[in-house]
Amino acid sequence: MKMNIRLAVFYLLLGATALSQTPANGPSTSAGEHAPSVSSAPVSSVLPDLDKLRAAASQATLDLGHLRIDKWKADANSKQQAQANADSIQRNLTSALPVLIDAVRSAPQDLNAEFKLYRNLNALYDVFASLTEVTGAFGPKGDYEALAQQLETFDSVRRNLGDALEQLTSSTQSEVVQLRTQVRAYQQAAAAAPPKKVVVDDTQPAKKTVHKKKKPAAPSGSSSSPASDAKSKDSTGAASSAPKP
């Protein structure tokens, strides 16, 4: 019984990790009651936003490459800071962001993967917004408009991702509560069930003693072998049949 309960708890926790949906009827207890079932709440899909984010990241990389920060009418410190931000954004767009997008795409309801993407996108948005503002102040108007367009896409995607993350967190929390209820129901059922008695029959039937019959002993006068008897008979017979001289 203890082993069955441990297996049940293992599969329940595994289901919480994978956010899988269980059947409508929960496991029955010894009292005939059913434990509450776990059902996944509908979670808004973020896959369309991932496509928008990837396209915006590709275009933003091209737009950043067209910037000529060294020709801006600004002081050296401002141009140096703007160039550092542009380089940091490009590294994020070409290295970190694609990996995080692919992780969420392969597991859209993975809470950890979605949170990592959301956190990275927020940090990226802050730096990108600062660079866009500086570009509008010191750079050409065309460069500013190009960056502002991608910034708007980043903002829209991060808002939608935040809403999806909130729904996913709420759904996961609800499932965890239901799973805990199921575990308690299993534990109560195990405690209420009478222990099984195992009867071991260690009695063995008594072994019967088998007495072997002894062969009768030969008489003491007949200790000679049949071959010697035959020889003696032949010699006697031969001696009696011989003619006297």
C-alpha positions as CSV (number, residue, x, y, z in Angstrom):
1,M,0.0,0.0,0.0
2,K,2.8,2.5,0.9
3,M,4.5,1.8,-2.5
4,N,1.2,2.4,-4.3
5,I,0.8,5.8,-2.5
6,R,4.4,6.8,-3.4
7,L,3.8,6.0,-7.1
8,A,0.6,8.0,-7.0
9,V,2.3,11.0,-5.5
10,F,5.1,10.8,-8.1
11,Y,2.7,10.8,-11.0
12,L,0.8,13.6,-9.6
13,L,3.9,15.8,-9.2
14,L,5.0,14.8,-12.7
15,G,1.6,15.9,-14.0
16,A,2.0,19.3,-12.2
17,T,5.4,19.8,-13.9
18,A,4.1,19.0,-17.4
19,L,0.8,20.8,-16.8
20,S,-1.0,17.8,-18.2
21,Q,-4.7,17.3,-18.1
22,T,-6.1,14.4,-16.1
23,P,-9.4,12.6,-16.6
24,A,-12.6,14.1,-15.4
25,N,-13.0,11.6,-12.6
26,G,-10.4,11.6,-9.9
27,P,-9.0,8.6,-8.1
28,S,-11.5,6.9,-5.8
29,T,-10.8,6.4,-2.1
30,S,-11.7,3.5,0.1
31,A,-14.8,5.3,1.2
32,G,-16.1,5.4,-2.4
33,E,-15.4,9.1,-2.7
34,H,-13.6,10.7,-5.6
35,A,-10.8,13.1,-5.2
36,P,-11.0,16.4,-7.1
37,S,-9.7,16.2,-10.7
38,V,-7.0,18.5,-12.1
39,S,-7.9,20.4,-15.2
40,S,-5.8,22.8,-17.1
41,A,-7.3,26.3,-17.4
42,P,-7.2,27.7,-20.9
43,V,-4.1,29.7,-21.5
44,S,-3.8,32.3,-24.3
45,S,-1.3,31.2,-26.9
46,V,1.8,33.3,-27.3
47,L,3.0,31.7,-30.5
48,P,1.7,34.6,-32.8
49,D,3.5,37.1,-30.6
50,L,6.7,35.0,-30.9
51,D,6.6,35.4,-34.7
52,K,6.1,39.2,-34.3
53,L,9.0,39.4,-31.8
54,R,11.3,37.4,-34.1
55,A,10.5,39.6,-37.1
56,A,10.9,42.8,-35.1
57,A,14.3,41.6,-33.7
58,S,15.6,40.9,-37.2
59,Q,14.5,44.3,-38.5
60,A,15.8,46.1,-35.4
61,T,19.2,44.4,-36.0
62,L,19.3,45.9,-39.5
63,D,18.2,49.3,-38.2
64,L,20.9,49.4,-35.6
65,G,23.5,48.6,-38.2
66,H,22.5,51.7,-40.2
67,L,23.1,54.0,-37.2
68,R,26.0,56.5,-37.6
69,I,26.3,57.5,-33.9
70,D,29.8,58.9,-34.5
71,K,28.2,61.6,-36.7
72,W,25.6,62.8,-34.3
73,K,25.7,66.3,-33.0
74,A,26.2,65.3,-29.4
75,D,29.0,65.3,-26.8
76,A,31.5,62.5,-26.7
77,N,30.0,60.9,-23.5
78,S,26.5,60.8,-25.0
79,K,27.8,59.2,-28.3
80,Q,29.8,56.7,-26.3
81,Q,26.9,55.7,-24.2
82,A,24.6,55.4,-27.2
83,Q,27.1,53.2,-29.0
84,A,27.5,50.9,-26.0
85,N,23.7,50.5,-25.8
86,A,23.5,49.8,-29.5
87,D,26.1,47.1,-29.2
88,S,24.4,45.5,-26.2
89,I,21.1,45.5,-27.9
90,Q,22.5,43.8,-31.0
91,R,24.1,41.1,-28.9
92,N,20.8,40.4,-27.2
93,L,18.9,40.4,-30.5
94,T,21.2,38.0,-32.2
95,S,22.3,35.7,-29.3
96,A,20.1,35.6,-26.2
97,L,16.6,36.4,-27.6
98,P,16.4,33.7,-30.3
99,V,17.3,31.0,-27.8
100,L,14.6,32.2,-25.3
101,I,12.0,32.4,-28.1
102,D,12.7,28.9,-29.3
103,A,12.4,27.6,-25.7
104,V,8.9,29.1,-25.3
105,R,7.9,27.9,-28.8
106,S,8.8,24.3,-28.0
107,A,6.9,24.5,-24.7
108,P,4.3,27.3,-24.8
109,Q,3.0,26.4,-21.3
110,D,6.4,26.1,-19.6
111,L,6.2,28.7,-16.8
112,N,10.0,28.9,-16.4
113,A,10.8,29.4,-20.1
114,E,8.1,32.0,-20.5
115,F,9.2,34.0,-17.5
116,K,12.8,34.1,-18.7
117,L,11.7,35.5,-22.1
118,Y,9.5,38.0,-20.4
119,R,12.3,39.2,-18.1
120,N,14.7,39.5,-20.9
121,L,12.3,41.3,-23.1
122,N,11.6,43.9,-20.4
123,A,15.3,44.6,-20.0
124,L,15.7,44.8,-23.8
125,Y,12.8,47.2,-24.0
126,D,14.2,49.6,-21.5
127,V,17.6,49.9,-23.2
128,F,16.0,50.0,-26.7
129,A,13.6,52.8,-25.5
130,S,16.6,54.8,-24.2
131,L,18.5,54.5,-27.4
132,T,15.4,55.4,-29.5
133,E,14.9,58.5,-27.4
134,V,18.6,59.6,-27.9
135,T,18.4,58.8,-31.6
136,G,15.4,61.1,-31.9
137,A,17.3,63.9,-30.1
138,F,20.6,63.7,-31.9
139,G,20.2,61.4,-35.0
140,P,18.4,61.6,-38.3
141,K,14.6,61.4,-38.2
142,G,14.5,58.3,-40.4
143,D,16.6,56.4,-38.0
144,Y,14.4,57.4,-35.1
145,E,11.2,56.4,-36.9
146,A,12.7,53.0,-37.8
147,L,13.7,52.3,-34.2
148,A,10.4,53.6,-32.9
149,Q,8.4,51.2,-35.0
150,Q,10.3,48.2,-33.6
151,L,10.1,49.6,-30.1
152,E,6.3,49.6,-30.5
153,T,6.3,46.0,-31.4
154,F,8.5,45.1,-28.5
155,D,6.1,46.9,-26.2
156,S,3.1,45.1,-27.6
157,V,4.6,41.7,-27.4
158,R,5.9,42.2,-23.8
159,R,2.4,43.3,-22.7
160,N,0.8,40.3,-24.2
161,L,3.4,38.0,-22.8
162,G,2.9,39.5,-19.4
163,D,-0.9,38.8,-19.6
164,A,-0.2,35.2,-20.7
165,L,2.3,34.7,-18.0
166,E,-0.2,35.9,-15.4
167,Q,-2.8,33.5,-16.7
168,L,-0.3,30.6,-16.7
169,T,0.7,31.4,-13.2
170,S,-2.9,31.4,-12.0
171,S,-3.6,28.2,-13.8
172,T,-0.5,26.5,-12.3
173,Q,-1.3,27.7,-8.8
174,S,-4.9,26.2,-9.2
175,E,-3.5,22.9,-10.3
176,V,-1.0,22.8,-7.5
177,V,-3.8,23.3,-5.0
178,Q,-5.9,20.5,-6.5
179,L,-2.9,18.2,-6.6
180,R,-2.3,18.8,-2.9
181,T,-5.9,17.9,-2.3
182,Q,-5.5,14.7,-4.2
183,V,-2.4,13.8,-2.3
184,R,-4.1,14.3,1.0
185,A,-7.0,12.1,-0.2
186,Y,-4.6,9.3,-1.1
187,Q,-2.9,9.6,2.3
188,Q,-6.3,9.6,4.1
189,A,-7.3,6.5,2.1
190,A,-4.1,4.8,2.9
191,A,-4.4,5.6,6.6
192,A,-8.1,4.4,6.8
193,A,-7.4,1.1,4.9
194,P,-6.8,-1.9,7.3
195,P,-3.4,-3.4,7.1
196,K,-3.1,-6.5,5.1
197,K,-2.2,-9.7,7.1
198,V,0.2,-12.0,5.5
199,V,-0.1,-15.6,6.8
200,V,3.0,-17.7,6.4
201,D,2.6,-21.5,6.8
202,D,5.9,-22.7,8.0
203,T,4.7,-26.1,9.1
204,Q,6.2,-29.0,7.1
205,P,4.9,-32.6,7.1
206,A,7.0,-35.0,9.0
207,K,9.3,-37.1,6.8
208,K,8.6,-40.8,6.8
209,T,11.5,-43.0,7.8
210,V,12.3,-45.6,5.2
211,H,13.8,-48.7,6.6
212,K,15.9,-50.6,4.1
213,K,15.7,-54.4,4.2
214,K,18.9,-56.2,4.9
215,K,19.9,-59.1,2.8
216,P,20.2,-62.5,4.8
217,A,23.8,-63.4,5.6
218,A,25.3,-66.5,3.9
219,P,26.0,-69.7,6.1
220,S,29.5,-69.9,7.5
221,G,30.1,-73.3,5.7
222,S,29.3,-72.0,2.3
223,S,31.9,-69.3,2.2
224,S,33.6,-70.8,-0.9
225,S,32.8,-69.4,-4.2
226,P,30.8,-71.2,-6.9
227,A,33.9,-71.5,-9.0
228,S,35.9,-73.4,-6.3
229,D,32.9,-75.7,-5.7
230,A,32.8,-76.5,-9.4
231,K,36.5,-77.3,-9.4
232,S,36.2,-79.5,-6.4
233,K,33.3,-81.4,-8.0
234,D,35.3,-81.9,-11.2
235,S,38.3,-83.2,-9.4
236,T,36.2,-85.6,-7.3
237,G,34.4,-86.9,-10.2
238,A,37.5,-87.4,-12.2
239,A,39.2,-89.3,-9.4
240,S,36.3,-91.7,-8.9
241,S,35.9,-92.5,-12.5
242,A,39.6,-93.4,-13.1
243,P,40.2,-97.3,-13.4
244,K,42.1,-99.0,-10.7
245,P,45.4,-100.6,-11.8
